[in-house]
Amino acid sequence: MGAVVSCIEAIFGAIGRCLMAIVNGIGAILQAIISGVVTVFDVIISCVTCGAAGGRRRRRHHGTTTRATI
């Protein structure tokens, strides 16, 4: 009788793992879609504001340049 219970537990465990894999797959797909939408909006905002907004600001380097003497 113990073998039957063990087999049933294994079946339910396999079903649970399968369902969790499906849920994780759906979550990964949704995350990829949302990331793509955010990237598209980032590009649109960057184009509209000529790159002045967002985290990709162009920084100018104001420093002294030295010449190598030979």
GUSEKOL-654511 format. One record per residue: residue number from 1; x, y, z of N, C-alpha, C, CB in turn. Coordinates in Angstrom, 2 decimals. Glycine has a CB too. Layout:
BEGIN
SITE     n        nX        nY        nZ       caX       caY       caZ        cX        cY        cZ       cbX       cbY       cbZ
SITE   NUM         X         Y         Z         X         Y         Z         X         Y         Z         X         Y         Z
...
This chain:
BEGIN
SITE     n        nX        nY        nZ       caX       caY       caZ        cX        cY        cZ       cbX       cbY       cbZ
SITE     1      0.83     -1.20      0.00      0.00      0.00      0.00      0.86      1.25      0.00     -0.93      0.00      1.20
SITE     2      2.05      1.18      0.61      2.94      2.33      0.66      3.45      2.73     -0.71      4.11      2.05      1.57
SITE     3      3.61      1.73     -1.58      4.10      2.02     -2.93      3.06      2.81     -3.73      4.45      0.72     -3.66
SITE     4      1.78      2.52     -3.50      0.71      3.23     -4.21      0.68      4.69     -3.77     -0.66      2.55     -3.95
SITE     5      0.80      4.92     -2.47      0.79      6.28     -1.94      2.01      7.05     -2.48      0.79      6.28     -0.39
SITE     6      3.16      6.38     -2.51      4.37      7.01     -3.02      4.22      7.36     -4.50      5.57      6.08     -2.82
SITE     7      3.59      6.49     -5.25      3.37      6.75     -6.68      2.42      7.93     -6.88      2.81      5.50     -7.37
SITE     8      1.37      8.00     -6.08      0.42      9.10     -6.19      1.09     10.43     -5.81     -0.82      8.84     -5.28
SITE     9      1.93     10.40     -4.75      2.66     11.60     -4.36      3.60     12.06     -5.48      3.45     11.35     -3.07
SITE    10      4.24     11.11     -6.14      5.15     11.45     -7.24      4.38     12.07     -8.41      5.91     10.21     -7.71
SITE    11      3.19     11.54     -8.68      2.37     12.08     -9.77      1.96     13.51     -9.46      1.12     11.21    -10.00
SITE    12      1.48     13.75     -8.24      1.08     15.10     -7.86      2.28     16.06     -7.85      0.41     15.09     -6.49
SITE    13      3.44     15.56     -7.43      4.65     16.39     -7.46      5.03     16.78     -8.89      5.82     15.65     -6.80
SITE    14      4.92     15.81     -9.81      5.23     16.09    -11.21      4.23     17.09    -11.80      5.22     14.79    -12.03
SITE    15      2.96     16.95    -11.45      1.95     17.90    -11.94      2.23     19.30    -11.39      0.52     17.44    -11.53
SITE    16      2.60     19.37    -10.12      2.92     20.67     -9.51      4.12     21.33    -10.17      3.17     20.51     -8.03
SITE    17      5.16     20.54    -10.44      6.34     21.10    -11.11      6.01     21.55    -12.52      7.47     20.07    -11.14
SITE    18      5.16     20.82    -13.20      4.75     21.20    -14.55      3.98     22.52    -14.53      3.89     20.09    -15.19
SITE    19      3.07     22.66    -13.58      2.30     23.90    -13.47      3.21     25.08    -13.13      1.20     23.76    -12.41
SITE    20      4.17     24.86    -12.24      5.09     25.94    -11.89      5.97     26.32    -13.08      5.96     25.53    -10.71
SITE    21      6.36     25.37    -13.89      7.14     25.68    -15.09      6.32     26.52    -16.07      7.62     24.39    -15.77
SITE    22      5.03     26.20    -16.19      4.15     26.97    -17.07      4.02     28.40    -16.55      2.76     26.30    -17.18
SITE    23      3.80     28.54    -15.24      3.66     29.88    -14.65      4.95     30.67    -14.82      3.30     29.77    -13.15
SITE    24      6.11     30.03    -14.59      7.39     30.73    -14.77      7.59     31.13    -16.22      8.55     29.84    -14.30
SITE    25      7.18     30.30    -17.16      7.28     30.64    -18.58      6.42     31.83    -18.94      6.89     29.46    -19.43
SITE    26      5.21     31.85    -18.44      4.31     33.00    -18.69      4.89     34.26    -18.09      2.89     32.73    -18.10
SITE    27      5.45     34.15    -16.88      6.08     35.31    -16.25      7.26     35.83    -17.05      6.54     34.95    -14.84
SITE    28      8.07     34.93    -17.59      9.23     35.36    -18.40      8.77     36.03    -19.68     10.12     34.15    -18.74
SITE    29      7.72     35.51    -20.29      7.19     36.13    -21.52      6.65     37.52    -21.22      6.07     35.25    -22.13
SITE    30      5.89     37.67    -20.15      5.36     38.99    -19.79      6.48     39.97    -19.47      4.41     38.87    -18.59
SITE    31      7.51     39.49    -18.78      8.64     40.36    -18.46      9.34     40.82    -19.72      9.63     39.64    -17.53
SITE    32      9.50     39.95    -20.69     10.15     40.33    -21.95      9.30     41.34    -22.72     10.40     39.09    -22.82
SITE    33      7.99     41.15    -22.72      7.10     42.09    -23.42      7.16     43.46    -22.77      5.66     41.56    -23.44
SITE    34      7.09     43.50    -21.45      7.11     44.78    -20.73      8.46     45.47    -20.94      6.84     44.57    -19.21
SITE    35      9.54     44.71    -20.90     10.86     45.29    -21.12     10.96     45.88    -22.53     11.95     44.23    -20.91
SITE    36     10.39     45.20    -23.51     10.39     45.71    -24.87      9.60     46.99    -25.01      9.84     44.69    -25.82
SITE    37      8.45     47.07    -24.36      7.62     48.28    -24.41      8.36     49.44    -23.75      6.26     48.03    -23.71
SITE    38      9.01     49.18    -22.62      9.76     50.23    -21.94     10.91     50.72    -22.82     10.31     49.72    -20.58
SITE    39     11.58     49.81    -23.50     12.67     50.20    -24.38     12.17     51.06    -25.53     13.37     48.97    -24.93
SITE    40     11.02     50.71    -26.10     10.45     51.51    -27.19     10.12     52.91    -26.71      9.19     50.83    -27.77
SITE    41      9.50     53.02    -25.53      9.18     54.34    -24.99     10.46     55.12    -24.69      8.33     54.22    -23.72
SITE    42     11.49     54.44    -24.23     12.77     55.10    -23.96     13.35     55.69    -25.24     13.76     54.12    -23.32
SITE    43     13.28     54.94    -26.32     13.79     55.44    -27.60     12.96     56.62    -28.09     13.79     54.31    -28.66
SITE    44     11.63     56.52    -27.98     10.76     57.61    -28.42     11.03     58.88    -27.62      9.28     57.21    -28.29
SITE    45     11.13     58.74    -26.30     11.39     59.92    -25.46     12.76     60.49    -25.76     11.27     59.55    -23.96
SITE    46     13.74     59.63    -25.99     15.08     60.10    -26.31     15.08     60.87    -27.63     16.06     58.93    -26.38
SITE    47     14.32     60.40    -28.61     14.24     61.11    -29.90     13.53     62.45    -29.76     13.52     60.25    -30.94
SITE    48     12.43     62.47    -29.02     11.65     63.70    -28.88     12.44     64.76    -28.13     10.33     63.41    -28.16
SITE    49     13.21     64.35    -27.13     13.94     65.32    -26.32     15.39     65.47    -26.77     13.91     64.90    -24.86
SITE    50     15.73     64.95    -27.93     17.09     65.03    -28.48     18.12     64.44    -27.54     17.45     66.46    -28.80
SITE    51     17.75     63.44    -26.81     18.67     62.75    -25.91     18.92     63.47    -24.61     19.95     62.55    -26.60
SITE    52     18.18     64.56    -24.32     18.42     65.32    -23.10     17.81     64.65    -21.88     17.86     66.71    -23.25
SITE    53     16.84     63.77    -22.07     16.20     63.11    -20.94     16.69     61.68    -20.85     14.66     63.14    -21.08
SITE    54     16.53     61.11    -19.69     16.90     59.71    -19.53     18.28     59.55    -18.95     16.81     58.99    -20.84
SITE    55     18.69     58.31    -18.80     19.97     58.02    -18.17     21.14     58.04    -19.11     19.90     56.72    -17.52
SITE    56     20.92     58.24    -20.40     22.01     58.19    -21.37     22.42     59.59    -21.80     21.61     57.36    -22.59
SITE    57     22.75     60.40    -20.86     23.13     61.76    -21.18     24.56     61.78    -21.69     22.99     62.68    -19.95
SITE    58     24.77     62.67    -22.64     26.13     62.84    -23.16     26.87     63.79    -22.24     26.11     63.36    -24.62
SITE    59     27.97     63.33    -21.74     28.75     64.17    -20.84     29.99     64.65    -21.57     29.12     63.41    -19.54
SITE    60     30.25     65.92    -21.44     31.44     66.49    -22.06     32.57     66.47    -21.05     31.18     67.92    -22.58
SITE    61     33.72     66.14    -21.53     34.89     66.09    -20.66     35.63     67.42    -20.75     35.83     64.91    -21.05
SITE    62     35.65     68.14    -19.65     36.35     69.41    -19.60     37.61     69.20    -18.77     35.45     70.56    -19.01
SITE    63     38.69     69.04    -19.43     39.95     68.86    -18.72     41.09     69.37    -19.55     40.17     67.39    -18.36
SITE    64     42.25     69.26    -18.99     43.42     69.70    -19.72     43.99     68.54    -20.51     44.48     70.28    -18.76
SITE    65     44.44     68.86    -21.67     45.09     67.84    -22.48     46.57     68.10    -22.47     44.54     67.82    -23.92
SITE    66     47.31     67.07    -22.40     48.77     67.21    -22.39     49.32     66.61    -23.66     49.39     66.52    -21.14
SITE    67     50.38     67.23    -24.15     51.05     66.72    -25.33     52.30     65.97    -24.92     51.38     67.86    -26.30
SITE    68     52.49     64.88    -25.57     53.70     64.13    -25.30     54.85     64.75    -26.08     53.53     62.63    -25.67
SITE    69     55.92     65.05    -25.38     57.08     65.62    -26.06     58.05     64.53    -26.40     57.76     66.69    -25.19
SITE    70     58.56     64.63    -27.60     59.48     63.58    -28.07     60.89     64.12    -28.15     59.04     63.04    -29.43
